[in-house]
């Protein structure tokens, strides 16, 4: 039963998406726009294909197989529906273990290779830079500077040295480089004025120094 005063509003994300009238601002395959609803639908598909809640599928296929130190969690603010597009909570060391799945050192955390070489190759070289260049809200600075190649799947940016990056809320980040056999994970914060210390450029500068590379923008 719907709460009093909600009229005919959907009560679950599934109902909302099923009744959504989708518009278009560009032809398919010509531009990139970050769309959380796409991520939600992917999570929904996982539930349909596995026959279990997303968090249980993720636990079975990944989290319980990489030697994690602690339980993880998904935010589920209403009706127990996980926030597929940004509600994941995990300890930094465990997120680093997840990152190792994308490197040659995956065997440190699991006996069986979970992420295929083909998928990793797609992450590094299978993106479409023209989509990011034509992003709805403008091309990112890294692309114009010549230090980034594309974004792909759920990864926010793939750099020319094959750093693969995913950001989280309030300045969190996971950086993986399969070629360097490297994983870096960090947390961040917002200041009182809601400004954020940008850790990623500083982290990449340090790592490029360690590995003997110079940032093209320097």
N, C-alpha and C positions, 0 to 999 in steps of 0.2 A: 504494500500500500504506500502511496506517495504521501509525504508529509503535507500537512495543511498549509495552503498558500502557494504551493508549487505549480498549480494549474496543470498544464500538460508537459512540463519540463521533464526531460529524461532523468531517470534516477540512477543510471549506471553509465559508464563510458561506452559500453557496448551498444546501449540504446541510442546514445548520442551519435555515435559513428554511423550506425545503421541508417539513421534518418538524416544524415548530413547531406546538404546540397553543395556539391563541390564545384567551385569556380576555377578559372584559369587566368593567369596573367601572362603566360608565355607558352609557346608550343613545347610539348613534351620532348625532353632530350636536348634542350637548347640552353638551359640555365639551371643554376643551383639555388635552392632555398632550404634552409634548415626547417624541417617540419616534424615536430614531436609526434604528431598524429601518425606519421608513417612508422615511427619506432613502436608506437603502441600496437599498430596492426601487426607488425612482425612478432611482437610478444604474444599477441592473440593467436597468431598462426602456430607458434610453438606449442601453446596450450592445446590447440585442436589436434596437432599432429602427434603429440606425445600422450594426450589423454590425461594430463595432470596439470595442476597449477604451475605457472611459470617458475616460481621460486623452487618448486620441487624438481622440475626438469633441470634447472640450472644447478641445483645442488647435486643431483645424480650424475649429470654429465661432466661437471667441471669442479665445483667447490670441494666435494668430498674426495676428489681424485688427485689433489695437488698438495696435500699435506698441510692444509691451513691450520693456523693456531687457534682460530676462533670462529664462531658462527658469523655469518653475514646476515644482512636483512634488506628487504625492499620496503620502502614506504608504501603503505596502503591506506590512504586517508579515509576511504569510505567503501563499505561493502566488501572489504578485503581484496580489492582489485589493485594489483601492484602498479606503481608508477614506472612503467617500462622505460620512459624517456628521461630518467634522471633521479630515480629514487633509491639507488643502490648504496648501501652502507657497509664498509668493510675496513678492517685494520690495514694500515699502510704496508706492513710486511706481507700480509696475505694478498694485497693488490699486486705487490711486486712478484709474488709467486705466480699470479695469473699472467703477468707480463712475460715471465720466463717461458711460457708456452709458445711464444712467438720467436724464440731464439734457439740457437743450437744447444743451449744448456737446459732444454726442457726436461732432460732426464734427472736433473737435480730435484724436481718436485713430483715427477710422475714416471712410472715405468713404461707407459704407453704414449706414443705421440698423438696428441689430441688435435693440434692445429696442423693441417697438411702443408707440405712445401708449396703446393700449387696455390693455396690460399695466401701464404706469405708473399709469394711472387706477385700475386694480384694486388696485394696491398702496396707493394713497392712500385710496381710498374703498370698496373692495370687501371689506374684512375684516368679521368678525362679532364685535363687542365682547362679546356675551354669552358666547361661548366662552371668552374670556380671563377674563371675570368669574367663570366657573365652573371655572377651571383646577383640576386635581386637587390641586395643592400650594398653592392659594390664589391670589387675584388679585394681580397685581403692584402695588406701591405707586403707580406712575405712573398706573395706571388709577383708583385711589381718589382720587388728588390732582387728577384732571381734566386732566392734561397729556398723556395718551396715549389713543389711540382703539382700537387693535386690534393684533394681529400677523397676518401673512398670508404664505402660502407659506413660504419659508425665512428670512424677515426676522423678527427677534425682537420688534421694536416699531415701531409707526407713531404718531408724536406728533401732537398737535392742529395743529401748524404744518406738518405733512407732512414732518418729519424722519423718514427711514426708516433703521432701524439694524439692523446685524448684528454680533454679538459673536463673538470667537474665544477661543482658549485663553489663559489667563494675562493677561487684561485687554486683549486686542487688540480693535480695533473699526473698522467702516466705517460712516460716516454720510453719507447722500445726501439732498439736498432738491431735488427737481425744480423746485419753484416758485422757489426762490432761486438755482437753477443752481449748486449748491454740493456739493462733495465734501470730506469730511475723513476721514483715516485715521490711526490711531495704534497704537502697540504699548505693552505694559505688562509688568508683572512681578509675581511673588509675593515677598513678604518671607520671611525665614527662618521666621517663625511661620505661613506660608501665608496671611497676610492680603494683601489686594489693594487697591491704590489705585484708587478708582473714578473714572476719567477722564471718562466720558460726561457726568455731571451738570455738571461744571465746564466741559467743552467746550461744551455746549449753552447754559450761562449766558453764556459769552463771546460765542458766535455770536448769541444773542438780543440781547445788548447792541449788537453791531455792526449788526444789522439793525433795531434800534429796537423790539424786543419785550421785554416783561417776563414772566418766568416766573410763572404763577399762584400758585405756592407761596411766592413771596417777599413 
